[in-house]
Amino acid sequence: MNKFFNAYTNVYRPYIHHINMILEPYDLYAAQYKILRDISEHQPTTLVQVSKRSFIEKPTARKMIKKLIDHDLVHAQNSDEDKREKFLTLTELGSKQYVETFEKIKQFQESCFKSMDIELHEMEVAERVLEKLRTHLIEEANHNGK
């Protein structure tokens, strides 16, 4: 069991390194891209929703979203009901850069998948295991945080 967690942590850093290399020309990092992807998939959305889905603390998410706004990738519009709440959407530039970066990351992921020489069902099993682990870890964090 310990080997599983070691294997995961041994893969994570090199993977993020490669993603950051892909994103560098766009002046983005993997964590910012994760938020950009989340906003793209759930827009309009809010900081609180992004923070919960991404499991990123609100102050950290706020800083990253501010940088995305400063780079004209994300637009924040005040809510009519609650002026403290802002709805986040991608700008035209944000949508364009998201599509470009998504395609480059997808190509990298496909080359990784091909190099592993494994069957699709093996990848699907690995995805389910990682999703179950993520769900458990989030539930544990929420339980311990109460």
Secondary structure, 3 states (H helix, E strand, C coil): CHHHHHHHHHHHHHHHHHHHHHHHHHCCCHHHHHHHHHHHHHCCECHHHHHHHHCCCHHHHHHHHHHHHHCCCEEEEECCCCCCCEEEEECHHHHHHHHHHHHHHHHHHHHHHHHHCCCHHHHHHHHHHHHHHHHHHHHHHHHHHC
